[in-house]
Amino acid sequence: MAWVYILRCADGSYYVGSTRNLAARVDQHNAGSGATYTRTRRPVELVFFEETDSIAEAYAWEKRIQGWSRVKREALIRRDFEGLKGLGKHRVEPG
């Protein structure tokens, strides 16, 4: 099993990652031995996680979520799956 996760950093930004050991990875981020991005933005808080069948699947989700807007990430964090549908990158507003 593997995990895709989102951390809220101390500066309010989000970090998206994937791992096989969620608890250990979050501990690494908070200890400053995780990703370079989170080292200067500690402490971090785990705000979303989802278990996947494989690390490849978790990594694919990570890359997909990294391309999302902040608003769309926050909808995912709230598990507002209906709201996610209307938050695509190429959404066209009605005329």
Residue, then its C-alpha position, 0 to 999 in steps of 0.5 A: m500500500a501507498w499514500v498520496y498526501i497534502l501538507r499545510c505548511a506554516d506559511g499557509s502553502y500546500y505540499v503534495g507528496s506520496t509515500r509508502n509510510l505516511a507517518a514516517r514521512v510526515d515526521q521527516h517533513n517536520a524534522g526538516s529531513g523531508a522535501t526541500y520545500t518543507r524545510t523552511r516552512r515548518p511545522v507542517e500539518l497533514v490535511f489530506f491523505e488517501e491510500t492507494d494500491s501502489i506507489a505508482e498510483a500514489y505518485a500519479w495522483e501526486k503529479r495530478i494534484q500538483g497541477w491543481s489550483r489552490v481552490k481545487r486542492e482545498a476542495l479535495i482537502r474538504r472532500d468536496f468531490e462534487g465541487l471538484k467537478g466545476l474547478g477544472k483548469h479550463r473551465v469556461e464561464p457562461g457568457 
